Amino acid sequence: MEVGLFSLLFSSFVHLFLSSRRELCMYIYIYIW
């Protein structure tokens, strides 16, 4: 049960990281430009 909970938390974290990285790259690109 802990492993399933951990994998669920990890997958949600990865999803959040990928979606936030998209905006982060956009902000960095605008900041550099």
C-alpha positions in Angstrom: 0.0 0.0 0.0 2.8 2.4 0.8 4.5 1.6 -2.5 1.3 2.4 -4.4 0.9 5.7 -2.5 4.5 6.6 -3.1 4.2 5.9 -6.9 1.0 7.9 -7.0 2.7 10.8 -5.3 5.8 10.5 -7.5 3.7 10.4 -10.7 1.7 13.5 -9.6 5.0 15.3 -8.7 6.5 14.4 -12.1 3.3 15.7 -13.8 3.5 18.9 -11.8 7.2 19.3 -12.5 6.7 18.8 -16.3 3.8 21.3 -16.5 5.6 23.9 -14.4 8.8 23.4 -16.3 7.0 24.4 -19.4 6.0 27.7 -17.9 9.4 28.1 -16.3 11.2 27.7 -19.6 8.9 30.3 -21.1 9.7 32.7 -18.3 13.4 32.1 -18.6 13.2 32.6 -22.4 11.3 35.9 -22.0 13.8 37.0 -19.2 16.8 36.2 -21.4 15.3 37.8 -24.5 
